[in-house]
Amino acid sequence: MLLHATSPFAFAPPPRLRTAASSSSSSASPRRSGRAPSLPPTPHSARAAGVGTRRVLAASPRTPMAMGEDGAAAGADVAVASEVFLSDARAYWVSRSLIAWDVSDQETSLCLYASRNATLCMSNGVVEGYDYTVELQPEHAGLPASVTEKFPFISSYKAFRVPSSVDVASLVKCQLAVASFDAHGKNQDVTGLQLPGVLDDMFSYTGPLGAVFSQEAVSLYLWAPTAQDVSVCFYDDPVGPLLETVQLNESNGVWNVTGPRDWENRYYLYQVTVYHHATSQVEKSLADDPYARGLSANATRTWLVDINSETLKPASWDKLSAEKPQLDSFSDISIYELHIRDFSDSAGMQHLRKLSDAGLTHVHLLPSFQFGGVDDNKNNWKCVDEAELSKLPPGSDMQQAAIVAIQEEDPYNWGYNPVLWGVPKGSYASNPDGPSRIIEYRQMVQALNRIGLRVVMDVVYNHLYASGPSSITSVLDKIVPGYYLRRDTNGQIENSAAVNNTASEHFMVDRLIVDDLLNWAVNYKVDGFRFDLMGHIMKSTMMRAKSALQSLTPHEHGVDGSKIYLYGEGWDFGEVAQNKRGINASQLNMSGTGIGSFNDRIRDAINGGNPFGSPLQQGFSTGLFLEPNGYYQGNETETRLTLATYADHIQIGLAGNLQDYVLLTHTGENKKGSEVCTFDGSSVGYTLSPIETINYASAHDNETLFDIISLKTPMNLSVDERGRVNHLTSSMIALSQGIPFFHAGDEILRSKSLDRDSYNSGDWFNKFDFTYETNNWGVGLPPREKNEENWPLMKPRLENPSFRPTKCHILSALDNFVDILKIRYSSPLFRLNNASDIEQRVHFHNTGPSLVPGVIVMSIEDARNDGPVMAQLDKNFSYVVTVFNVCPCEVSIEIPDLASMGLELHPVQVNSSDALVRQSAYQSTTGQFTVPRRTTAVFVERRC
């Protein structure tokens, strides 16, 4: 019921506005970007920053705000009291009719307060400055299932009913607060509200958004249900003065306007007037269109472009779907991860063509949408003098000092700093303004497809680079503050994904993600998507994305969506862990979806330890038990046991990481993959299909494979042997069931001079040499910020000339990598596409308590005259046996089950440039395999 209104509830009077200014309320992502962005120099605000910016106090734990026993707010400064009053938001408006708050049994009633002009404050323990207040009655039935499923973390909160007579659509445009009272009417607590639940309930929208072109008109649509006013500011060019301002009209939370077709190719920004919780004021901010399809440099303005215009299409663009490289099954995929700056020349393309010719199917490009941290204007870039740096000692710290000094102004960054998801990054284009970035991105996809490589885009939907009403790089949080970002139970933005975590459990966030994926699939013909921190995205979003993408057809959309593969990082941590925010897209939750997740089990077992422990921890391929490096991991008995445990983990990974694959473990027990556990008790096997595991040993995160090996293997090991370990590791990944994934440079011993996190380490530490003269080892100690604690380990290695590979070592590694790709694609038995085939055909032989340490023997069976009944898959080979020998010596091992067969060394290895692998042998009478040190040998039985 209505309790009090200081004036009729009409919104005609103009609000007291504070124009957005640079302030502490805006935040920018430190993840892989270092400091907050330093460019461009002017804020997105309606006018220059004004004086008197309020200081916003940090949220405190749940305590009564300015509420003493005797109303002890007397004498407090009203402005400061207002800031404290709304420094948190612990109540949730979860549906049109319900508000939830974690109040005590003594707090029996609530009042909701609203101020159109953001004038709420506390005075003597009483809420003042409101336009409207309404009493909320307890809902004794509690929160309904529809709410607790959407917001499981507040399922225990008490529910209070909002009267049906309340104009909710008007209230959500206001500064809001709720106060609790006991049975005697005494005020107990006050807090702000979080609105995503009610916004989803009332304003979920599936109609057009962004710019919609017809033959004679252009329409703009912006979802902004909490905005008090929206207009569009038009400009003739990327930097010129304001041309005109046009008012938008609102209908059920969507603001829109239709104008003449000659609006096309203008630049524009939305001017949004909205209450912002970060400043506790009504703000007037300028923002890009969240559905932008074109931009000016550094996203200072949105370019109003018809993405379907013929002028933006390279020659034969519409025919590209028919030219795509063949892909019969997702199990045929292999992925190569690289940065656009890694291959943007003819030598890089020649290298990729060599890998494609050997069988590689996909390139995974690090983020290439509009991100922060790199100026789009090349004239503003700063670069080091590489000739001078190359003169410095290999273990010097002077190189990193020079790189760090300019790292916010150089052209390199991994790109995990999302500003706008739907437009290619301007710094990669020849001209960041206008059409170049669109045309050239399409040309890149087309060129890669034409050398036989499909293109995977790395998408970062889990967080945003900036928030708040001020920064140019803040977009979504200016338009619907507090909606797109996930907030904790105090109302503060969650930062576990880096900073500014997004909330795909909210309807319009989910929709924006799916719409953006469709944009890239249809408008840029991207062939797959890798989801950064996929576990921070809801499973339902991933499933909707998969369904939407797979519905695309060549006839209607120019794209065959059935060939688009999805995978990501299914790590389960932070506020989403254990489904606290809903069922998230974690490794275990994604079983059975056909969506891949990175397999850290096989990575850690092969390399040893994990990326967060000591870099000296050894694993299966790096010398544990067999060739210790001096770092204590237990006594001989303990390290032998750990080595056997790692072998179990690797074998489950080689079998597609299937949860139901049965392995005879080192303990002598037959266990399913889900019953084999990591050292922290997690299941090793978690997939129901091999296409759900991305098997890898290295990626852009952490050290390169060669650097990992250089840290973990003994100091006195020769570079020749380190090269063998490098190839042995890659071969375990390449010959596994599932999707093999390689970090660019694994095949040429690439080094980042031991940098464990090169996100912002410049071209100097991330350099890729396609002349194969150098692998970039020993170019100085890596940047201090992420590496200094390990400098004492790094320095003697970097300064030791024996660690540096020669061109011969690099070329040998490349030849061996090409060979192992050819072997993978020589037989479909290495690429089984379902669990039942793997369970029936894949077997491991050196298992159980009596296993020979350091040796894995894997056989894959096809239809044979004397074998079990099964479909024939391979027209050339009826049986394949792979022996991985990580021992520092030759091994001969008898496998009676594999005696009396017609096995011979794979023809690719018979002709290998590696003299050692050519010495591998099989003796039929006893089933004995002889394999040289640190070698992967593949034996095949040819069909008659």
KADA-V585097 format. One line per field, one symbol per residue. phi: phi as a letter, one per 30 degrees, with the letter a starting at -180 (. if undefined). Layout:
# KADA-V585097
phi=???
This chain:
# KADA-V585097
phi=.dcabdaedbcdddddccddbdadddbbdddhbidddcbddcddbdadecdidddcdddcedbechbcdcidceidddddddddecdbbccbdcaecbbcadcdddccbbbccbbdcicdacbhibdbiccabbdccecddiddedddddbddcddddcbccedddddeddddcdbabbcbddciddcabadcccedddddcbebbddbicbccdbbbccbbdadcddabbcccbdbdbdddcacbdcccbhiccaabbddddeidcabdcccadbddchbdccccbddececbbdeihdbdcdbddcdddccdeiedcdedceedbdaddddbbbcaceddbdadddddddddddddkecbccceebddbcjbdddddcdcbdddddddddddcdcddddddddbddbcdcaejdbdcbdcbeddddcdbdcideddddddddedddedcjcdcccdcbcdabdbbjccdedcbddddbeicdcdcddcjcddbddkahedbdddeddeddddddddeddddbhdcabccdheddcdedddddddddddddbedccibcddcdccaadcdcaidcehidcjdcddedddeicicdbdcdddeddddjiadccddcdcbeccjeidadcjddbjdddddddddddededdddddcihddcdcbddddjcdbdedcdcddcjddddbccbddcccdacaaddiddeddedddcdeeddddedddddeddddddddcddjcdbbdejedbhebchiddacebcidedcdbcddidbcidicjddeeecbedcedddeddddddddddcddddddddeddedddddecdbdddbdcaddddddccbcccbidcddeibccccbccebdccddaddccdcbcabbcccccddbdbcbcbedcdiccdbdeeddecdddddddddbbcddcicccbdehbccccbcddd
